[in-house]
Amino acid sequence: MLDNDQKTFLIIDDDETLVMVTSRALSKRGFQVFTALNGDDALTLCEQHEPNFISLDLKLAEETGLHLIPKLKQISPDSKIVMLTAYASIATAVDAIKLGAHQYLCKPVDADQLLAGFEDDNLEGPSSATVSDQPISVKRLEWERIQQALQNNDGNISATARELGMHRRTLQRKLQKHPVKN
């Protein structure tokens, strides 16, 4: 488990309940916790405290957490960032890691799972991954493709719909649904 002696933790998420619960759990584990509900507050807190650990939500109310990763790393290069999301996709996971995130986890996670995401021995590489015998469903492949196209078009729904050859409203309906399980 992580050595949390004099460690600081920044939680960036627009879900106030999740922030409160996670903050309380990390405080009980000895962390000094700071919380931000938006990107501006997060950058200010990061500058003031240079946290050791940062949990960052992918979809904040008005912005994407992906755009915050380089800014946070510039302010506090030694901080480890774990990206959290309820809408996981391979495209966003790859982007998060390329931008400097230490790990990418799917919500819901508890404090122990979150802390485990910061441990270096979780990054053993492809050999530690398990391969499923079940092929990925067509619906899941479609979800992944939509997420990749959306990422390529910086979240622009119209441009993404054009790239995918579908009507904008159809794409919006598909995006309102939760991700498809494998």
Protein Blocks (a to p, Z undefined) as FASTA:
>chain_A
ZZfehiacddddfblklmmmmmmmmmmnopacdddfbfklmmmmmmmnopabdcddfbdf
kbcfklmmmmmmmmmmmbccddddfbdcfklmmmmmmnopabdcdddddfklmmmmmpmk
lmnojmlpccdfbdcdfklmmmmmmmmmmmmnnopaklmmmmnopafklmmmmmmpccdd
ZZ
